[in-house]
């Protein structure tokens, strides 16, 4: 790469052709044709030298904040930059004083930094809602941190730990319930989720599957004549599981009384909170007035005309507050049996749903890592990756896909070949690993419903096999080219339909960690809400293969692994992940994302940005990302990638489609991460980061 060229350019792409296509192949690969690839549209102009010098003058780094090259000039060659220790949390005298002040006089000390050069990453800021020229902000804590996509909920969760003496599991209950109030378009007790748990004192690892399930009357072909019924209306609703999952986690590991965790959440639901930009945007995106039950709490009467709430107005959810109060006092079963459950079933069936009271009564969250009869065990879902033990969630999550991707990259010799390779080659390897991961995802589903031979052949012997990943990395990944989609898995395809969700990551002062991803699937789920309880119901049935007879554009049949069956859990992209130090088994990362299939891409790219390229977490979650679209040879790319890197990838055959980073989080994932590391004296510090794509912020102390 040319001297002085940053990897990431300015904040916007010129409005030219949307698709960047490879022209002809040329490299050492004999399968390529002769010719030279040319970029069919201009991507991003790098910052001028004058712009970069101005930035350096404006944002000095007197305290050695991680992510800043204080010893690298703006004209340094990229090869020199790659050898610089960028992510270096060291305690200079000034920084030690800052930590001391932080610990004594304020709960949170915000250190603003600008990352002038990352190892192959450079400078980029998303420019959301008028913040184009502000540097990213990194919070640094010493005790605990919560990273969610809601500032209200992050602070509410931290309060439970700091002021009430709760732990990470207690905070998980609070944050999940809070998101259900303030982010009803993405999560809530009418949906489900996955909870990945690490308890430090006993080194206990647990996973709770609170995924929604299909009703007893569900069938494989129930949507063949009308696919839309899996998206909107009562028939799209699966049996919700979130609150039972939270209760199971709390019963096993919580410290505070269950009831005490609801106080602040009930308060904002009953007395209201200010509509923030993201909620206002989501309310305006769907024609809420079309859905009578949603109007109950999402609209207001304005001079005799109903309209959705606007940013800055106060919104209340009194019915939801009453429901939360019942759950606080009586436990989660009030939603599954008894008068309230009967009323919920009646309302769902009035909207065309098929859920019965027996369906609700029979719902149970699962603990596959604790169940000796579980088909896939904790050992199957653990991966030794360099200095870490990675704890990944089992199916029907996409944890096996992330494990497979990590294994492929591990076998590409990360410590040498990958890390010292040119930037474009690293991006190429990441894209190839993502494509293989998504290709093999079609074999996944609820393992309790899969034939044993399929679990063995496709999951145990492929996705969870280190040997198979090694074969892929050595025999099927070329440094010179990419391939047509069928190269990555030629048998079947799995339509990926999940969309919404919220993820949050928590680490407490005892070293416990929780990552939870929670969802109602699409924006406001099924668009059906309970008038009696205020609960917004999911449309999780759409996550199944809704049309088992429809092949994709390559003529491949859809995977039967994710076909609908009574009591079955649908496949999900959700993958809350925990990285432990393999020497002392302490938490190093809690990471996850929302955004449907882009969850997988976001998790991988943010982790590698921090851990391998030395980028600070606050910047890592903001950097532009790529996404290898499942079932397609087109790679989605966010605004901001350097044109030279894109051109080099194009010469390897990659085809790109530009996607804008929208202020409502609709882009390539929305990632929340908590990174635990040490300063030069060996003191534990915590670096949380919340993806600005959903306009939230983390909290720590």
Secondary structure by P-SEA (a helix, b strand, c coil): ccccccccccccccccccbbbbcccccccccccbbbbbccccccccccaaaaaaaaaacccccccccccccccccccaaaaaacccccccccaaaaaaaaaaaccccbbbbbbbcccccccccccccccccccccbbbbbbcccccccccaaaaaaaaaaaacccccaaaaaaaaaaaaaacccccccccccbbbbbbbccccbbbbbccbbbbcccccccccccccccccccccccccccaaaaaaaaaaccccccccccaaaaaaaaaccccccaaaaaaaaacccccccccccccccccccccccccccbbbbbaaaaaaaaaaaacccccccccaaaaaaaaaaaaacccccaaaaaabbbbbcccccccccccccccccccccbbbbbccccaaaaaaaaaaaaaacccccccccccaaaaaaaaaaaaaaaaaacccccccccccaaaaacccccccccaaaaaaaaccccccccccccccccccbbbbbccccbbbbbbbccccbbbbbbbccccccccccccccccbbbbcccccccccccccccccccccccccccccccccccccccccccccccccccccccccccaaaaaaaaaaaacccccccaaaaaacccccccccccbbbbcccccaaaaaaaaaabbbbbbbcccccccccbbbbbccccccccbbbbbbbbbccccccccccc
